Amino acid sequence: MCASAQEITDRLTEYINNGQLVIYSESSYLSDNSASAITYVDFCPGGIYHYSYDGSYTVKGTQNTSNRNNRAYGAGVAENSGQWKVLEYQGAHYLEILDAYGKTNYYPINIQNLANGKWKINNVTYVFAQGKGRCR
């Protein structure tokens, strides 16, 4: 017997609730410049999420400068919160995110990746930990 779309939506909501998604991105190893960022998204009860980001970059000087060791550095941090929920649309499931600025985004949910807990797309690694959300 197959689960209905609503049952799957409810199960996904329960699975994600109080979970934490960690997103680590890094520049390509082929680049002379380096950048990395780590983002934490905590999915809390009541459909609230908390987001924190910490990133930095280094850009090396070029050979055309008088000092080849010239570099540019930068770093940034951000925190905010908003609302989340799981939706079903035409047989697929999506995470709806309403951010602190009123913008809504939709992210497709790959159930297998979520169940595995870790996946990588290009230079970005995702780790989902069920029950590890840092909820206030």
Secondary structure as GFF3:
##gff-version 3
##sequence-region A 1 136
A	DSSP	alpha_helix	5	16	.	.	.	ID=ss1
A	DSSP	beta_strand	19	26	.	.	.	ID=ss2
A	DSSP	beta_strand	34	44	.	.	.	ID=ss3
A	DSSP	beta_strand	48	60	.	.	.	ID=ss4
A	DSSP	beta_strand	71	89	.	.	.	ID=ss5
A	DSSP	beta_strand	92	98	.	.	.	ID=ss6
A	DSSP	beta_strand	104	108	.	.	.	ID=ss7
A	DSSP	alpha_helix	111	116	.	.	.	ID=ss8
A	DSSP	beta_strand	118	121	.	.	.	ID=ss9
A	DSSP	beta_strand	124	129	.	.	.	ID=ss10
###
